[in-house]
Amino acid sequence: MNRGRFAVPAGVADWATALGVAALMLVTGLSGPHPSGGRELLGSVLLAGGGLALGARRRAPLTVLVITGLCAVGYLAAGFEALAVSYLVAVYSSVRAGRRSVTLAVSVSLIGVLHLTAGVLHDWAAREVVTQARHTLELAWLIAAFAAGEAVRQAERRADEAERTREETALRRADEERLRIARELHDSLTHQISVIKVQSEVAVHVARRRGEEVSDALLAIQQAGREASRELRATLEALRDDDTTPPPGLDDLPDLVKRFQGAGLETTLTVEGHPRAVPDAVSRTAYRIVQESLTNVTRHASATTASVLIDYRPDGLRVHVDDDGRTTVPSTPTPTPTPGLGLLGMRERVSALGGRLRAEPRTAGGFTVQAELPTDGTS
C-alpha cells in the first residue's frame, strides 16, 4: 500500500544488494589469505557469482540458497578464507519467504559437505583453510540469519493482518453509515412524499368525479409524486442491500415507456441498428436521458405524444427523444434559457462518457433531446 513515501522498486533493491554483497565478497576474499593462479581466478568468480545470485532471491529463494551454498563450498575449497555473506543473506531471504524447513535442511547439508570436503582434500594447506573456514557457516551465524528472516516474515504477516483488519473496519463503518442514511431517508422523506402522492391522487380523483377539468399542474404533481416514491424506494433498497438489482439500463426502457403511457402520454419506443451489449455506464446514461426527457415533457411541455429512438451504431449509441409540446422556436433571437437541473445532469452524464448532447426546440413545435454516446467499439 502506498503510504506517501518514496519506495525503491523491489527488483532495483535486490540487484543493489546483490552488487554490494558481490563487491564485499571480492574485497574480503582477495584481501585475506587466498591462492594464486587458476584457483584464484576460480575462487574470485565463485565469490562474485554467489553475490550476484542474490538478485533473484525474491523470485526463486530456494534456488538462490542452493547456488550461494555451492559457491561458498567452491571458493572455500579453492583456498579463500571469506565469510559466506551471500549464503547468509540467502538464508534470511528463504526464511522470510516461509521456506524454513527446506532452509534448515540445506544448511545442515552444507555444513556436512564442508566437513566432507575438508576430509578428502589432498592439498593440506587448502584442507586447513576449509577446516578453519567452516566456522563461517557455524550455527551462530545460521541461527542469526534464520531468526532475522523469521522475524521479518512475522512482522510482514502481522502488517498484512492489520491492513485487512483496517479494510474490514472501514467496510463495516461504511455499511453502518449506509444503513444510517437509509433510516434517515426513510424517516424524513418517505412520509412526506407519501403524503404528497396520496393527496395528489385524491385531488385528481375528486376532480374527475365532479366532472371538473384537472389542471396540468395537478397532473404534474401526481406524476412527480409517483416517480419520487418509486425512486426513493429503489434508493432505499440499494442502500440497505449491496446485492440489489443493478441500476436500470437499456433493457428497462420498455417498462419506462409503459409507465409514461399509463400516465397519459402517448409514447413510442423505436430501436434501430443491431442491438448489442454496451458498457454499463452507457446503458445507465441512456436510460436516465430518456427518463429525464419524458419527465420534463409531462411536467412542462403539455405534450400529448413523445417518441424515443435508440439507434445502435458501430461506434456508439444515439438516443433521440421528441415531443409535440407547446415549445416552439421563436421568430426573433432571444437569450438562451437557463437549463434546469435535469438538463444539466444529462449534460454532465454525457460529457463524462465523452459524448455529445443537443437539447433544443423543434422547428415544427415541441422539443428534441439527442445524445450521442461512444461505446469504444464494444460489440
Secondary structure by P-SEA (a helix, b strand, c coil): cccccccccaaaaaaaaaaaaaaaaaaaaaaccccccaaaaaaaaaaaaaaaacccccccaaaaaaaaaaaaaaaaaacccccaaaaaaaaaaaaaacaaaaaaaaaaaaaaaaaaaaaacccaaaaaaaaaacccccaaaaaaaaaaaaaaaaaaaaaaaaaaaaaaaaaaaaaaaaaaaaaaaaaccaaaaaaaaaaaaaaaaaaaaacccccaaaaaaaaaaaaaaaaaaaaaaaaacccccccccccaaaaaaaaaaaaccbbbbbbccccccccaaaaaaaaaaaaaaaaaaaccccccbbbbbbbbcccbbbbbbbbbccbbbbccccccccccaaaaaaaaaaaaacbbbbbbbbccbbbbbbbbbbccccc
